């Protein structure tokens, strides 16, 4: 903001970066969960380990929680006066 960005651009930048990291983490987590589900399936008796509805619902909930958790501090950080932030540095 000290270089001319407006508040909306700062919040969008933070949300875009956090969405990228959250999506990467979710993809890696889903791959690991599917692999470990196959392994756990050999120990379970008559229990389905691959439920696409559950996997997608949990992924969407985690992504939504991540974006809300990033939006609140980003909005608060965008309201700080740039000169006050530079003085504190």
Secondary structure, DSSP 8 states (H G I E B T S, - for coil): -TTS--HHHHHHHHHHHHHHHHHHHHHHHHHHHHHHHHHHHTTSSS-----HHHHHHHHHHHHHHHHHHHHHHHHHHHTS-HHHHHHH-
